[in-house]
Amino acid sequence: MKRATSMLGIGLVLALTLAETAEARRGGSFGSRGARTYTAPRPTATAPQATAPIQRSMTPTNKAAAAPQAPAAAGAAGQAPRRGGFLGGMGGGILGGLVAGGLIGAMLGHGWGGLGAGMMNTLMQLAILGLGVGLIVMLFRRRRTATAAPAGFARDNVSPINGARGFEQPASGGFGGFGGGAAVPPAPEVVETYEIGVTQADRDRFEELLSEVQAAFGREDYAALRERTTPEIMSYLSEELSQNATQGRRNEVSDVRLLQADVSEAWREGDTDYATAALRYSSLDVMRDRASGAVLEGDATTPTETTEHWTFTRQNAGPWKLAAIQES
C-alpha cells in the first residue's frame, strides 16, 4: 500500500511539473494568413498532424477563399412539360368540350337549334358557348401577362394586396437594422492566389526570424518585435507582455535551436506574398518573477521541443515579417 501511494505521489509530481512547463509557454493560434486565414496549412514531414485553426484574427471571415456557389436551379418554365400551345392546354380542353357537347346535342335533336330544337334551347346553348369563349379569352390574357415578365424579375417583391411593386428592402432590414427581416450576409470576397517559389535565402530568413522574435519577446524589446512582425501580431504579443508585467512575471525565452523545418505553402495575393513554414525547435522557456528572478514556471536547464506553423508575409518584395502562429 505504501509503495502504491509513493508511485501515485511521484506521478502527481510529474504531472504538475509538465503542467507548469506547458503553462510557461505562449499558447494559442493567432494572426492572419490572408485569404487562407481560416484554412489549415498543408501537412508536411515536420508537422504531419492536423493543425489547429487560427483562433484570433483581424481578418474578416468573408475574405477566406470560397468555392463558387452552385448555379441557380432552372426556372419553372424550363422544368415544366411543354403544353403544345394554347389549344393544347386548359383552353383547348374547354373549347373541345363545348364543341363535343354541341355535336352530341345536335345528334340527339337538342343541339344548335336544329332537328326539332326550340328557340329557347338554342339561346341557352349560345349563352353557354359565349361564357366558354369569354373564359378562354381571360385565361389567354393571364397567360400572356405571366410569360411577358422578363428573366430575373423580382416576383417576391409584389404586394399581396393590390399587386403593385413595393419598396426594395435594404440588406440591413431597415434603419439601424430594425426592419423586421433577417440581415443578408455579405457575399464572400473571393481573392485570387498564385503559388510562388521560396528560395534558400527566404528559408534562412525564416530561421533567423524564429530566433530573433523569440529573443525579442524574452527581452520585452517592443522595438525589435515591431520591426519583425506585422501590426496585428505585434498587438497580440504586446498584450501578452503587458499581462505578464501586470502579474509581476516575465517570460524568458533563450537558446532557440531549429531542429527541423519545411515550407507548407507559399502564395501571392496582389502585391503581398505569404509563406507558411512548419518549424520544430527547442528552447529554454521559463516564467520568472520580475523582482527576484526566481523561476515560477518551466525549467531553466532543460530545453523543451515545440512544433508550430509560422506564417511570414512581405509586401512588394520587402522584408519578411511574422504574420501568424499556429500550434501543431
N, C-alpha and C positions, 0 to 999 in steps of 0.2 A: 504494500500500500504506500509506503514511504517512497519507494522507487518510482511508482506511477505518479505520485504527487510531484516529485522532483522533475520528472520528464515534462509534466504539464507546465510547471513553472518555467522551465527552460524554453519551451515552445512559446509561452506567452511573452517572455522577454524578447525572443527573436522577432515575433510578430510586431511588437511595439517598436523595435528598432527599425524594422523595414518600413513601418508606417511613418516614423519620424523622417526617415530618409526620403520617402516619397513626398512628404509634406514640404520638405526643403526645396523642392523643385518647382519651377514655374509650370503651371498646368493650363490645360485648355487649348483650343484651336481658335485662332483669331486672325483677322486681316482680310485681304482681298486678292482674288486671282482673276480679276476682270470678268469676262463672260463665263468663266469656268469656276467662279467662286463656290457655287453650290453643286459642283460636280467633283466626285472623288478622283484624285490623281490615279494614273495607271500604275498597277503593281510593278515592282522591279525586283531584282535579286536582293537588293538591300532591304526593301520593305515589301515582301510578297503578300502580307496580310492586308485586309481591308483597312482603309484609313478613315479615321473619324472625320465627319464633316465639320466644316468651319462653324463655330458656334456664335462668334461675334464678328460682325462685318458691317461696314458702312455702305456696301454695295447693295442697291435695291434688288429684290428677288426677281423682278421682271426683266432684269438685264441679262440674266443667265440665258445661255444659248438654248433655244427651244426648237423642237421638231415642228415642221409646218403643220398647220391644222388640216384635218381631213376635209376633203372637198364637201361642199354642201350637198345635201340629198337632191335628187332630181325633182322638178316640180310635179305637182299632182297631175297636171295635164299630160306630162310625158309618161307618167306611170299608168294612167287610166287607159283602158282599151278604147280603140277607135270606134266611134258610133256610126260611121258610114254616112255622114252628112246629116242635115236637119231631118229629112224624111226618114232616116233610119233610126231616129230616136223616139222620144216620147210623142212629139208632134205627129210623126208618121203613124204611130200606133193609134192615136185618136182619130186622125183622118181616115185611116183604113177601116176602123171600126164603124165610123159613120157611114161610109160608102157601103160596107158589107151589110149594115143594118138596113139601108135603103133598098138594096137589091133584094134582100130576103123579103122585106115588106112588099116589094113590087111583085115578087113571085107568088106571094100569098094573097095578093089582091088588096094589100093595105098600104103600099108604099108609093111615094112620089106623086100621089094624086091620080094614079091611073088604075085601070082594071076595076072599076066599081068603087073606088075610094071616094069619100066625100070631101067637100071643100074644107071642112074643119080639120080632118085628118091631115090634109096636105099642108095647111097653115102650121099645124103643130110640128110637123116634120121639118118644115122650112125654118121655124124658130129654133129647133134643136140644132139644125145644121149651122145656123148663124152663130149660136152660142159656141159651138165647137170651133168654128173658124176664128172667132174672137179670142178664144183660149189659146189657139195655136199661134196667133199673131203676138199675143202677150208673152208667151214662152220664147218666141223667136227674138223679141226685143230684149228680154232679160239675158238671153244667151249672148247676143251681140255686145251688150254692155259689159258682161263679165269677161269676155275674151278680148275686149278692146283695151283693158288695163295694161300698161307697159310692164316689162320684166322688172322685178325689184320694187314694185310699188308697195308702200307700207300699208297693207290692209289692216294690220292690227291697230293703226292709228285712226280708224274711222269711229266716230261716235256711235254708240249703240242706240241712241235716241232718235236722231234725225239724219244719220248717215253723213254728216258733214265732218270734214277733217278737223281734228283737234290740234292743240299746240304740241310741238315736239317736246318731249320730256328731256331735261338735261341729264347727263350721266350721273350727277351727284344726287339726283332725286329732289331737287328744289333748292331754295335758298338755304345755305348753311347745311345742306344735307338732310333737311327735314321735309322731304317731298312725299313720303309715304312709300315710295318704291325703293327697291334694293339698288344700291350703287353698282354700277357696271365696272368690273375690274379692268385695269388698264391692260391693253394688249401687250404681250411680251415684246421687248425690244431685242430683235434678233441682231446679233453682232457677228460680222464675218471675221473668221480667224484663219490664219495661214501658218502652217507648220514651218519652223525655221530650224537651222542647224545651230549647234553650240560648239564653239571652239575650245581648244585646250586652255587658252588664256581665260576664257569665261569660267571654265571649271576651277582653275586656280584661284580666280577671284571669289568664287563661291566659298571655297575653303577658307580663304582669308577673312571673308565676312563672318563666317561661323565663329572664328576665334575673336575677331575684333568686336563683334556685337556682344558676345558673352562677357568679354573682359570689360567693356564699357558699362555694361549693366552691373557687373560686380563692383566697379568703382563709383557707380552712380554718376557717370560722366554724361550729362544731358547733351552737351555739345557734340560729343563723339557719336552718340546714338542718333541725334538729329541728322548728322551728316551721312549716316549709313542706312537709315531706314526711311520709309515713307511717312508722311504726317500721320496717317492712321495708326501704323504700328507704333510710332513714337507716342501717340496719345495713350495706347494701352500700356506700354512699358512705363511711362511716366505715372500712370495711375497706380500701378503695382508698386513702384518705388515710393510713391507718396504714402500708400497704405503701410508699407514696411516702416517708414520713418515715423509715422503716427504711433505705431505699436512699439517703437523703440527697438527695431530689429534692422538687420542689414543682411541681404542675400549676397554672399561672396561666391563667385564662380571663377575658377582658375584651372590651369593645366589642361586646357581643352585639346584633345587629340582626335583627329578624324581617323576612324578605323575602316570605314567602307562608305562608298558613295556612288551613285549613278543618277543620271538625269531621267526623270519620269516623262516629262513632256516639255516642249518649248514651242511657243507660238507668238504671232503678232496680231495686234488689233489696232488698225490705223497706224499711228506713229509710235505705238507703245509695244515693247517686247516683254514677254513673260517667260520664265523658265522655272519649273518645279523640280527640285532635286531631293532624292531620298538620302538622308545623312545619318550614319550611325557613328556616334562619337562617345568618348569617355571624358569625364571632367570631375573635379572636386567641387562639389556643390553643397554649401552649408549655410545655415542661418545663424548669425551671430548676434549677441547683444550689442547694441550700439555703444553703450557706455563702457562695459568691461571687456568686450571682445570674446566672451565665453561662447562656446558652441551651444546653441539651443536645439538645433535640428541638423541631422546629417552626420557625416563622418569626414573629418578634416584630413584623414590619412588614406582612406580607401576610395578610389575613384568609382564612379557609377557609370553604366552604359545607358545611352539613350538613343532611340531611333525616331526621327521626326522628318516631316516633309517641310522644306523651306522653299518658299516661292520668292524669286527675285524679279525685279522689274527695272526697266530703263526706258527713257523717252528720247526719241531722236538720236539713238546710238550713244546716249550719255552714259554716265557711270551706273553700274548695277546697285540697286538698293533692296533691302529686305522688305517684302510686301505682305507675307503671310507665314504663319507657323501652324502646322497641323500635327497632332500626335499620331503615331503609327502603332 
